[in-house]
Each structure stands twice: as structure tokens, then as C-alpha cells.
Amino acid sequence: MASTAGPLERVFIGSRSSRIVRHSPVPVVVVPRGAAQALAERAGRG
């Protein structure tokens, strides 16, 4: 069952991202800014 978080959702991902997530025909993962770089650095050390 899908539900919306309303205003709280927009605080976390913004109105544009929220629209993309809501209307995407495929699953979408929202990653915080800078997280991809941090994960890549950690993977390089491992």
C-alpha cells in the first residue's frame, strides 16, 4: 500500500525530487548529497 508523507517528505527531498519519485515508472532511490562520493572512497579502501 502506497502512502505520501506530505510536507515532511518535501523537507527531506525537496519538491522537484518528490515529483520525480512520485511520477517515476520505475523504482527510485534517493541518495543524500555527498553519499555517493563517501561510499566510493570507502569501497576503494576496502
PDBQT receptor file of N, H, CA, C and O in Angstrom, charges set to zero:
ATOM      1  N   MET A   1       0.844  -1.169   0.000  1.00  0.00    +0.000 N 
ATOM      2  CA  MET A   1       0.000   0.000   0.000  1.00  0.00    +0.000 C 
ATOM      3  C   MET A   1       0.895   1.240   0.000  1.00  0.00    +0.000 C 
ATOM      4  O   MET A   1       1.770   1.372   0.856  1.00  0.00    +0.000 OA
ATOM      5  N   ALA A   2       0.687   2.126  -0.931  1.00  0.00    +0.000 N 
ATOM      6  H   ALA A   2      -0.024   2.019  -1.627  1.00  0.00    +0.000 HD
ATOM      7  CA  ALA A   2       1.485   3.346  -1.026  1.00  0.00    +0.000 C 
ATOM      8  C   ALA A   2       0.828   4.463  -0.227  1.00  0.00    +0.000 C 
ATOM      9  O   ALA A   2      -0.396   4.541  -0.128  1.00  0.00    +0.000 OA
ATOM     10  N   SER A   3       1.662   5.319   0.336  1.00  0.00    +0.000 N 
ATOM     11  H   SER A   3       2.656   5.255   0.256  1.00  0.00    +0.000 HD
ATOM     12  CA  SER A   3       1.144   6.491   1.042  1.00  0.00    +0.000 C 
ATOM     13  C   SER A   3       2.101   7.640   0.810  1.00  0.00    +0.000 C 
ATOM     14  O   SER A   3       3.239   7.433   0.387  1.00  0.00    +0.000 OA
ATOM     15  N   THR A   4       1.645   8.847   1.085  1.00  0.00    +0.000 N 
ATOM     16  H   THR A   4       0.721   9.014   1.428  1.00  0.00    +0.000 HD
ATOM     17  CA  THR A   4       2.512  10.011   0.930  1.00  0.00    +0.000 C 
ATOM     18  C   THR A   4       2.797  10.598   2.295  1.00  0.00    +0.000 C 
ATOM     19  O   THR A   4       1.972  10.515   3.204  1.00  0.00    +0.000 OA
ATOM     20  N   ALA A   5       3.971  11.193   2.432  1.00  0.00    +0.000 N 
ATOM     21  H   ALA A   5       4.642  11.260   1.694  1.00  0.00    +0.000 HD
ATOM     22  CA  ALA A   5       4.366  11.770   3.710  1.00  0.00    +0.000 C 
ATOM     23  C   ALA A   5       3.982  13.244   3.811  1.00  0.00    +0.000 C 
ATOM     24  O   ALA A   5       4.147  13.857   4.866  1.00  0.00    +0.000 OA
ATOM     25  N   GLY A   6       3.473  13.814   2.722  1.00  0.00    +0.000 N 
ATOM     26  H   GLY A   6       3.340  13.316   1.865  1.00  0.00    +0.000 HD
ATOM     27  CA  GLY A   6       3.034  15.204   2.744  1.00  0.00    +0.000 C 
ATOM     28  C   GLY A   6       4.188  16.171   2.919  1.00  0.00    +0.000 C 
ATOM     29  O   GLY A   6       5.258  15.970   2.345  1.00  0.00    +0.000 OA
ATOM     30  N   PRO A   7       3.982  17.233   3.716  1.00  0.00    +0.000 N 
ATOM     31  CA  PRO A   7       5.001  18.280   3.881  1.00  0.00    +0.000 C 
ATOM     32  C   PRO A   7       6.328  17.747   4.426  1.00  0.00    +0.000 C 
ATOM     33  O   PRO A   7       7.389  18.252   4.060  1.00  0.00    +0.000 OA
ATOM     34  N   LEU A   8       6.280  16.755   5.275  1.00  0.00    +0.000 N 
ATOM     35  H   LEU A   8       5.418  16.345   5.571  1.00  0.00    +0.000 HD
ATOM     36  CA  LEU A   8       7.508  16.200   5.847  1.00  0.00    +0.000 C 
ATOM     37  C   LEU A   8       8.402  15.621   4.758  1.00  0.00    +0.000 C 
ATOM     38  O   LEU A   8       9.623  15.763   4.818  1.00  0.00    +0.000 OA
ATOM     39  N   GLU A   9       7.807  14.974   3.769  1.00  0.00    +0.000 N 
ATOM     40  H   GLU A   9       6.814  14.859   3.720  1.00  0.00    +0.000 HD
ATOM     41  CA  GLU A   9       8.573  14.411   2.649  1.00  0.00    +0.000 C 
ATOM     42  C   GLU A   9       9.341  15.510   1.922  1.00  0.00    +0.000 C 
ATOM     43  O   GLU A   9      10.503  15.318   1.566  1.00  0.00    +0.000 OA
ATOM     44  N   ARG A  10       8.709  16.653   1.701  1.00  0.00    +0.000 N 
ATOM     45  H   ARG A  10       7.764  16.809   1.991  1.00  0.00    +0.000 HD
ATOM     46  CA  ARG A  10       9.341  17.748   0.967  1.00  0.00    +0.000 C 
ATOM     47  C   ARG A  10      10.512  18.350   1.730  1.00  0.00    +0.000 C 
ATOM     48  O   ARG A  10      11.443  18.865   1.111  1.00  0.00    +0.000 OA
ATOM     49  N   VAL A  11      10.489  18.298   3.038  1.00  0.00    +0.000 N 
ATOM     50  H   VAL A  11       9.733  17.879   3.541  1.00  0.00    +0.000 HD
ATOM     51  CA  VAL A  11      11.607  18.799   3.832  1.00  0.00    +0.000 C 
ATOM     52  C   VAL A  11      12.855  17.975   3.549  1.00  0.00    +0.000 C 
ATOM     53  O   VAL A  11      13.957  18.519   3.472  1.00  0.00    +0.000 OA
ATOM     54  N   PHE A  12      12.687  16.673   3.394  1.00  0.00    +0.000 N 
ATOM     55  H   PHE A  12      11.792  16.231   3.457  1.00  0.00    +0.000 HD
ATOM     56  CA  PHE A  12      13.829  15.788   3.212  1.00  0.00    +0.000 C 
ATOM     57  C   PHE A  12      14.343  15.728   1.782  1.00  0.00    +0.000 C 
ATOM     58  O   PHE A  12      15.556  15.702   1.574  1.00  0.00    +0.000 OA
ATOM     59  N   ILE A  13      13.450  15.706   0.782  1.00  0.00    +0.000 N 
ATOM     60  H   ILE A  13      12.464  15.727   0.951  1.00  0.00    +0.000 HD
ATOM     61  CA  ILE A  13      13.941  15.536  -0.580  1.00  0.00    +0.000 C 
ATOM     62  C   ILE A  13      13.605  16.688  -1.515  1.00  0.00    +0.000 C 
ATOM     63  O   ILE A  13      14.080  16.690  -2.651  1.00  0.00    +0.000 OA
ATOM     64  N   GLY A  14      12.830  17.643  -1.107  1.00  0.00    +0.000 N 
ATOM     65  H   GLY A  14      12.444  17.641  -0.185  1.00  0.00    +0.000 HD
ATOM     66  CA  GLY A  14      12.516  18.784  -1.954  1.00  0.00    +0.000 C 
ATOM     67  C   GLY A  14      11.362  18.514  -2.909  1.00  0.00    +0.000 C 
ATOM     68  O   GLY A  14      11.026  17.361  -3.180  1.00  0.00    +0.000 OA
ATOM     69  N   SER A  15      10.765  19.572  -3.411  1.00  0.00    +0.000 N 
ATOM     70  H   SER A  15      11.039  20.508  -3.191  1.00  0.00    +0.000 HD
ATOM     71  CA  SER A  15       9.569  19.426  -4.240  1.00  0.00    +0.000 C 
ATOM     72  C   SER A  15       9.874  18.797  -5.596  1.00  0.00    +0.000 C 
ATOM     73  O   SER A  15       9.087  17.986  -6.084  1.00  0.00    +0.000 OA
ATOM     74  N   ARG A  16      10.994  19.153  -6.210  1.00  0.00    +0.000 N 
ATOM     75  H   ARG A  16      11.633  19.812  -5.813  1.00  0.00    +0.000 HD
ATOM     76  CA  ARG A  16      11.322  18.573  -7.526  1.00  0.00    +0.000 C 
ATOM     77  C   ARG A  16      11.625  17.084  -7.406  1.00  0.00    +0.000 C 
ATOM     78  O   ARG A  16      11.126  16.277  -8.190  1.00  0.00    +0.000 OA
ATOM     79  N   SER A  17      12.439  16.730  -6.430  1.00  0.00    +0.000 N 
ATOM     80  H   SER A  17      12.845  17.386  -5.794  1.00  0.00    +0.000 HD
ATOM     81  CA  SER A  17      12.766  15.310  -6.235  1.00  0.00    +0.000 C 
ATOM     82  C   SER A  17      11.522  14.524  -5.878  1.00  0.00    +0.000 C 
ATOM     83  O   SER A  17      11.343  13.396  -6.337  1.00  0.00    +0.000 OA
ATOM     84  N   SER A  18      10.668  15.107  -5.067  1.00  0.00    +0.000 N 
ATOM     85  H   SER A  18      10.814  16.023  -4.694  1.00  0.00    +0.000 HD
ATOM     86  CA  SER A  18       9.434  14.442  -4.682  1.00  0.00    +0.000 C 
ATOM     87  C   SER A  18       8.576  14.149  -5.905  1.00  0.00    +0.000 C 
ATOM     88  O   SER A  18       7.990  13.072  -6.011  1.00  0.00    +0.000 OA
ATOM     89  N   ARG A  19       8.499  15.098  -6.825  1.00  0.00    +0.000 N 
ATOM     90  H   ARG A  19       8.974  15.973  -6.739  1.00  0.00    +0.000 HD
ATOM     91  CA  ARG A  19       7.715  14.916  -8.049  1.00  0.00    +0.000 C 
ATOM     92  C   ARG A  19       8.313  13.799  -8.904  1.00  0.00    +0.000 C 
ATOM     93  O   ARG A  19       7.578  12.982  -9.459  1.00  0.00    +0.000 OA
ATOM     94  N   ILE A  20       9.634  13.760  -9.012  1.00  0.00    +0.000 N 
ATOM     95  H   ILE A  20      10.231  14.424  -8.561  1.00  0.00    +0.000 HD
ATOM     96  CA  ILE A  20      10.297  12.709  -9.795  1.00  0.00    +0.000 C 
ATOM     97  C   ILE A  20      10.007  11.339  -9.195  1.00  0.00    +0.000 C 
ATOM     98  O   ILE A  20       9.658  10.403  -9.913  1.00  0.00    +0.000 OA
ATOM     99  N   VAL A  21      10.152  11.224  -7.882  1.00  0.00    +0.000 N 
ATOM    100  H   VAL A  21      10.436  11.985  -7.299  1.00  0.00    +0.000 HD
ATOM    101  CA  VAL A  21       9.907   9.955  -7.201  1.00  0.00    +0.000 C 
ATOM    102  C   VAL A  21       8.459   9.522  -7.377  1.00  0.00    +0.000 C 
ATOM    103  O   VAL A  21       8.182   8.354  -7.652  1.00  0.00    +0.000 OA
ATOM    104  N   ARG A  22       7.545  10.458  -7.220  1.00  0.00    +0.000 N 
ATOM    105  H   ARG A  22       7.770  11.406  -6.997  1.00  0.00    +0.000 HD
ATOM    106  CA  ARG A  22       6.115  10.157  -7.300  1.00  0.00    +0.000 C 
ATOM    107  C   ARG A  22       5.693   9.708  -8.701  1.00  0.00    +0.000 C 
ATOM    108  O   ARG A  22       4.848   8.822  -8.828  1.00  0.00    +0.000 OA
ATOM    109  N   HIS A  23       6.259  10.299  -9.746  1.00  0.00    +0.000 N 
ATOM    110  H   HIS A  23       6.945  11.020  -9.643  1.00  0.00    +0.000 HD
ATOM    111  CA  HIS A  23       5.811  10.017 -11.107  1.00  0.00    +0.000 C 
ATOM    112  C   HIS A  23       6.708   9.054 -11.877  1.00  0.00    +0.000 C 
ATOM    113  O   HIS A  23       6.443   8.773 -13.046  1.00  0.00    +0.000 OA
ATOM    114  N   SER A  24       7.745   8.554 -11.257  1.00  0.00    +0.000 N 
ATOM    115  H   SER A  24       7.961   8.783 -10.308  1.00  0.00    +0.000 HD
ATOM    116  CA  SER A  24       8.658   7.654 -11.947  1.00  0.00    +0.000 C 
ATOM    117  C   SER A  24       7.987   6.307 -12.229  1.00  0.00    +0.000 C 
ATOM    118  O   SER A  24       7.337   5.743 -11.349  1.00  0.00    +0.000 OA
ATOM    119  N   PRO A  25       8.141   5.793 -13.443  1.00  0.00    +0.000 N 
ATOM    120  CA  PRO A  25       7.559   4.484 -13.764  1.00  0.00    +0.000 C 
ATOM    121  C   PRO A  25       8.400   3.317 -13.228  1.00  0.00    +0.000 C 
ATOM    122  O   PRO A  25       7.987   2.160 -13.307  1.00  0.00    +0.000 OA
ATOM    123  N   VAL A  26       9.567   3.629 -12.690  1.00  0.00    +0.000 N 
ATOM    124  H   VAL A  26       9.902   4.569 -12.625  1.00  0.00    +0.000 HD
ATOM    125  CA  VAL A  26      10.450   2.601 -12.140  1.00  0.00    +0.000 C 
ATOM    126  C   VAL A  26      10.833   2.972 -10.714  1.00  0.00    +0.000 C 
ATOM    127  O   VAL A  26      10.715   4.138 -10.338  1.00  0.00    +0.000 OA
ATOM    128  N   PRO A  27      11.286   2.018  -9.912  1.00  0.00    +0.000 N 
ATOM    129  CA  PRO A  27      11.720   2.335  -8.545  1.00  0.00    +0.000 C 
ATOM    130  C   PRO A  27      12.861   3.360  -8.540  1.00  0.00    +0.000 C 
ATOM    131  O   PRO A  27      13.730   3.338  -9.411  1.00  0.00    +0.000 OA
ATOM    132  N   VAL A  28      12.846   4.238  -7.567  1.00  0.00    +0.000 N 
ATOM    133  H   VAL A  28      12.140   4.256  -6.858  1.00  0.00    +0.000 HD
ATOM    134  CA  VAL A  28      13.840   5.301  -7.449  1.00  0.00    +0.000 C 
ATOM    135  C   VAL A  28      14.429   5.274  -6.039  1.00  0.00    +0.000 C 
ATOM    136  O   VAL A  28      13.707   5.114  -5.055  1.00  0.00    +0.000 OA
ATOM    137  N   VAL A  29      15.748   5.431  -5.959  1.00  0.00    +0.000 N 
ATOM    138  H   VAL A  29      16.334   5.561  -6.759  1.00  0.00    +0.000 HD
ATOM    139  CA  VAL A  29      16.419   5.539  -4.670  1.00  0.00    +0.000 C 
ATOM    140  C   VAL A  29      16.967   6.951  -4.554  1.00  0.00    +0.000 C 
ATOM    141  O   VAL A  29      17.671   7.421  -5.448  1.00  0.00    +0.000 OA
ATOM    142  N   VAL A  30      16.649   7.631  -3.461  1.00  0.00    +0.000 N 
ATOM    143  H   VAL A  30      16.077   7.249  -2.735  1.00  0.00    +0.000 HD
ATOM    144  CA  VAL A  30      17.147   8.980  -3.227  1.00  0.00    +0.000 C 
ATOM    145  C   VAL A  30      18.354   8.869  -2.302  1.00  0.00    +0.000 C 
ATOM    146  O   VAL A  30      18.248   8.355  -1.189  1.00  0.00    +0.000 OA
ATOM    147  N   VAL A  31      19.504   9.357  -2.772  1.00  0.00    +0.000 N 
ATOM    148  H   VAL A  31      19.590   9.775  -3.677  1.00  0.00    +0.000 HD
ATOM    149  CA  VAL A  31      20.751   9.278  -2.020  1.00  0.00    +0.000 C 
ATOM    150  C   VAL A  31      21.143  10.688  -1.584  1.00  0.00    +0.000 C 
ATOM    151  O   VAL A  31      21.161  11.601  -2.409  1.00  0.00    +0.000 OA
ATOM    152  N   PRO A  32      21.457  10.880  -0.301  1.00  0.00    +0.000 N 
ATOM    153  CA  PRO A  32      21.848  12.212   0.162  1.00  0.00    +0.000 C 
ATOM    154  C   PRO A  32      23.074  12.733  -0.584  1.00  0.00    +0.000 C 
ATOM    155  O   PRO A  32      23.951  11.966  -0.981  1.00  0.00    +0.000 OA
ATOM    156  N   ARG A  33      23.117  14.040  -0.764  1.00  0.00    +0.000 N 
ATOM    157  H   ARG A  33      22.405  14.663  -0.441  1.00  0.00    +0.000 HD
ATOM    158  CA  ARG A  33      24.240  14.682  -1.448  1.00  0.00    +0.000 C 
ATOM    159  C   ARG A  33      25.544  14.301  -0.740  1.00  0.00    +0.000 C 
ATOM    160  O   ARG A  33      25.628  14.367   0.486  1.00  0.00    +0.000 OA
ATOM    161  N   GLY A  34      26.527  13.914  -1.489  1.00  0.00    +0.000 N 
ATOM    162  H   GLY A  34      26.458  13.860  -2.485  1.00  0.00    +0.000 HD
ATOM    163  CA  GLY A  34      27.830  13.550  -0.932  1.00  0.00    +0.000 C 
ATOM    164  C   GLY A  34      27.947  12.093  -0.535  1.00  0.00    +0.000 C 
ATOM    165  O   GLY A  34      29.057  11.611  -0.308  1.00  0.00    +0.000 OA
ATOM    166  N   ALA A  35      26.852  11.385  -0.444  1.00  0.00    +0.000 N 
ATOM    167  H   ALA A  35      25.950  11.776  -0.629  1.00  0.00    +0.000 HD
ATOM    168  CA  ALA A  35      26.891   9.989  -0.013  1.00  0.00    +0.000 C 
ATOM    169  C   ALA A  35      27.583   9.109  -1.042  1.00  0.00    +0.000 C 
ATOM    170  O   ALA A  35      28.315   8.194  -0.666  1.00  0.00    +0.000 OA
ATOM    171  N   ALA A  36      27.373   9.358  -2.313  1.00  0.00    +0.000 N 
ATOM    172  H   ALA A  36      26.778  10.102  -2.618  1.00  0.00    +0.000 HD
ATOM    173  CA  ALA A  36      27.989   8.530  -3.361  1.00  0.00    +0.000 C 
ATOM    174  C   ALA A  36      29.503   8.641  -3.297  1.00  0.00    +0.000 C 
ATOM    175  O   ALA A  36      30.206   7.638  -3.417  1.00  0.00    +0.000 OA
ATOM    176  N   GLN A  37      30.004   9.848  -3.110  1.00  0.00    +0.000 N 
ATOM    177  H   GLN A  37      29.433  10.663  -3.013  1.00  0.00    +0.000 HD
ATOM    178  CA  GLN A  37      31.455  10.054  -3.012  1.00  0.00    +0.000 C 
ATOM    179  C   GLN A  37      32.017   9.337  -1.781  1.00  0.00    +0.000 C 
ATOM    180  O   GLN A  37      33.051   8.673  -1.865  1.00  0.00    +0.000 OA
ATOM    181  N   ALA A  38      31.339   9.472  -0.649  1.00  0.00    +0.000 N 
ATOM    182  H   ALA A  38      30.500  10.011  -0.582  1.00  0.00    +0.000 HD
ATOM    183  CA  ALA A  38      31.803   8.823   0.575  1.00  0.00    +0.000 C 
ATOM    184  C   ALA A  38      31.817   7.300   0.421  1.00  0.00    +0.000 C 
ATOM    185  O   ALA A  38      32.758   6.636   0.859  1.00  0.00    +0.000 OA
ATOM    186  N   LEU A  39      30.780   6.755  -0.196  1.00  0.00    +0.000 N 
ATOM    187  H   LEU A  39      30.016   7.293  -0.552  1.00  0.00    +0.000 HD
ATOM    188  CA  LEU A  39      30.731   5.296  -0.410  1.00  0.00    +0.000 C 
ATOM    189  C   LEU A  39      31.838   4.836  -1.355  1.00  0.00    +0.000 C 
ATOM    190  O   LEU A  39      32.438   3.782  -1.141  1.00  0.00    +0.000 OA
ATOM    191  N   ALA A  40      32.110   5.616  -2.394  1.00  0.00    +0.000 N 
ATOM    192  H   ALA A  40      31.622   6.472  -2.568  1.00  0.00    +0.000 HD
ATOM    193  CA  ALA A  40      33.159   5.260  -3.342  1.00  0.00    +0.000 C 
ATOM    194  C   ALA A  40      34.527   5.262  -2.655  1.00  0.00    +0.000 C 
ATOM    195  O   ALA A  40      35.350   4.380  -2.902  1.00  0.00    +0.000 OA
ATOM    196  N   GLU A  41      34.764   6.245  -1.801  1.00  0.00    +0.000 N 
ATOM    197  H   GLU A  41      34.095   6.961  -1.600  1.00  0.00    +0.000 HD
ATOM    198  CA  GLU A  41      36.022   6.300  -1.066  1.00  0.00    +0.000 C 
ATOM    199  C   GLU A  41      36.179   5.124  -0.134  1.00  0.00    +0.000 C 
ATOM    200  O   GLU A  41      37.255   4.534  -0.037  1.00  0.00    +0.000 OA
ATOM    201  N   ARG A  42      35.093   4.780   0.559  1.00  0.00    +0.000 N 
ATOM    202  H   ARG A  42      34.219   5.259   0.481  1.00  0.00    +0.000 HD
ATOM    203  CA  ARG A  42      35.152   3.632   1.475  1.00  0.00    +0.000 C 
ATOM    204  C   ARG A  42      35.386   2.328   0.718  1.00  0.00    +0.000 C 
ATOM    205  O   ARG A  42      36.113   1.458   1.196  1.00  0.00    +0.000 OA
ATOM    206  N   ALA A  43      34.784   2.188  -0.446  1.00  0.00    +0.000 N 
ATOM    207  H   ALA A  43      34.193   2.895  -0.835  1.00  0.00    +0.000 HD
ATOM    208  CA  ALA A  43      34.958   0.971  -1.252  1.00  0.00    +0.000 C 
ATOM    209  C   ALA A  43      36.388   0.864  -1.750  1.00  0.00    +0.000 C 
ATOM    210  O   ALA A  43      36.929  -0.238  -1.839  1.00  0.00    +0.000 OA
ATOM    211  N   GLY A  44      37.001   1.976  -2.070  1.00  0.00    +0.000 N 
ATOM    212  H   GLY A  44      36.562   2.871  -1.998  1.00  0.00    +0.000 HD
ATOM    213  CA  GLY A  44      38.376   1.982  -2.551  1.00  0.00    +0.000 C 
ATOM    214  C   GLY A  44      39.371   1.561  -1.492  1.00  0.00    +0.000 C 
ATOM    215  O   GLY A  44      40.437   1.031  -1.806  1.00  0.00    +0.000 OA
ATOM    216  N   ARG A  45      39.025   1.794  -0.242  1.00  0.00    +0.000 N 
ATOM    217  H   ARG A  45      38.159   2.224   0.013  1.00  0.00    +0.000 HD
ATOM    218  CA  ARG A  45      39.920   1.418   0.865  1.00  0.00    +0.000 C 
ATOM    219  C   ARG A  45      39.764  -0.034   1.254  1.00  0.00    +0.000 C 
ATOM    220  O   ARG A  45      40.684  -0.634   1.810  1.00  0.00    +0.000 OA
ATOM    221  N   GLY A  46      38.593  -0.608   0.963  1.00  0.00    +0.000 N 
ATOM    222  H   GLY A  46      37.846  -0.120   0.511  1.00  0.00    +0.000 HD
ATOM    223  CA  GLY A  46      38.247  -1.946   1.423  1.00  0.00    +0.000 C 
ATOM    224  C   GLY A  46      38.965  -3.017   0.723  1.00  0.00    +0.000 C 
ATOM    225  O   GLY A  46      38.761  -4.194   1.020  1.00  0.00    +0.000 OA
TER     226      GLY A  46
